[in-house]
Amino acid sequence: MEHFIPVLLEIWRQCATRHRIDEAVAEIAEVIHRRIPFDRLLILQLDADRACFHAAARVGWPLLAPEPPPVSGAGIDSLLRWCLTGQTIRGAALDVSAEAPGLLPPNWTGETLAIGLVSDGEPLGALILGAQPVGTFTLDHEPLMRALREPIAVSLRNDQQWRELTSLREAAEADRRSLLTRLGRQDITDTLIGAGSGLKEVMRGVELVARSKAPVLILGETGSGKEVVARAVHAGSDRPKGPFLRVNCGAIPAELVDSELFGHERGSFTGATGRRLGWFERADGGTLFLDEIGELTPAAQVRLLRILQDGTFERVGGQQELHVDVRVIAATHRDLQAMAGDGRFREDLWYRINVFPIRLPALRERPRDIPAMASHFALRAAERLGLTPRLPTPEDLDRLIDYPWPGTVRELAAVIERAAILGGGHRLEIARALGASPVTPAPALDLPPASASASATIEPLDAMNRRHIEKAIAHTLGRIEGPFGAARLLGIHPDTLRGRMRKLGIDRKGVRCRTDG
């Protein structure tokens, strides 16, 4: 055994410095190959629930190759007893398959050398080497296989525990965010108000698709609650205990999209001081919600298409092909079909994610839900602000129903919270919150006076909206975001405000200049 010490020390070093065995297997295989000639290595992990082994790491064996099939109760018991004995199995693949059914994958040929892996007296898996032709392995190779049993088993156990801890951490984070939302500490609630009325068709679609593994595409305006629907799909799926992670594709800089989604290896680019797991790896076993998927770069669209097709990807700067099991839910407020038609979005990716589209109606399309939502947001605002709970009056509800809600649900939540602040806990100032009366006087703009004939006519809607937005921008001295920004004052999302400014041709700096002058 003494002549194995340098090999074992190197194996132990590789196993001790990696959380995941699939990250260490290439180095482990290289060390073993110095003493045992082989052309493929397979580390199997026991899945007791399904009575089978599955590949935890491999070298020289195709990633998408079939894994060992499930075996009968007697067969799995026989494999478990073999694992505990610590005895090696050596011989032709056909002979080994006959001796230990369910150990070798289908199509495994040539010579085989295998040993069971045990941790704390519990069968854990198996280490299998394969080579061509038959007769490559000899009796002299078996002592090293027995010596490798302990470090490989420890590495496999660490990998299993790391994955379990990661899954628990992601699930706990999802639960935490969900709880904070229910407590009113986020902008949008996860409560599906209107599930039996305005969102009835949406919930029927959620119920139909939740149990499948098909990608889901949620279509709707910004602020309409697409993440809420995505969480409902995740909760109704067969992986509700797995992580639910949300990624805003539009908020990731173009040069970092690949790194954020798929991770990167150390030294793959300037500033990559360590290995980083991407969103797909962190969502393994759960659901990844890709919000605003229409903002992805063409290069990221190509890699996303690949992972949707076969679940495989490579980290930036890496050469190892990785596999994840992730349910993808995408969302956008853009017309992806039109973008695919003019080349701004990959047509093949469009077909792949558009398997089951769910259209989320805007708030103005379901006015019957507004009273319940307004009451919910009013109670939430009172709790957040420490005010006496006040509900909207019938007159308030009439105003809310008549309002067009261009900012959808997010705007309604902001309006109700602003009304609660203005009312000081005595009432909800819905009229002032909607802008029927000013909150504070805004500086006058240097605009041309309207003629008598013009004042007698109805002002065009775009002109009225332009003037109203310019007043808000002037009042906030050109600030768009933040607690003292124009978006907050108008009760809409900053991105929504910027979009309207572009549409109406409003120059923020120009408004400030006219005001300062």
Buried (B, 14 or more C-beta within 10 A) or exposed (E): EEEBEEBBEBBBBBBEEBBBBBBBBBBBBEBBBEBBBBBBBBBBBBBEEEBBBEBBBBBBBEEEBEBBBEBEEEBBEBBBEBBEEBBBBBBBBEBBBEBBBBBBBEEBEBBBBBBBBBBEEBBBBBBBBBBEEBEBBEEEBBEBBBBBBBBBBBBBBBBBEBBEEBBEEBBEBBEEBBEEBEEBEBEBBBBBBBBEEBBEEBBEBBEEBBEBEEBBBBBBBBBBBBBBBBBBBBBBBEBBEBBBBBBEBBEBEEEEBBBBBBBBBEEBEEEBEEBBBBBBBBBBBBBBBBBBBBBBBEEBBEBBBEBBEEBEBBBBBBEBEBBBEBBBBBBBBBEBEEBBEEEEBBEEBBEBBBBBBBEBBBBBEBBEBBBBBBBBBBBBBBEEBEBEEBBBEEEBBEBBBEBEBBBBBBBBBBBBBBBBBBBEBEBBBBBBBBBEEEBEEBEEEEEEEEEEEEEEEEEEEEEEBBBEBBBBBBBBBBBBBEEEBBBBBBBBBBBBBBBBBEEBEBEBEEBBEBBEE
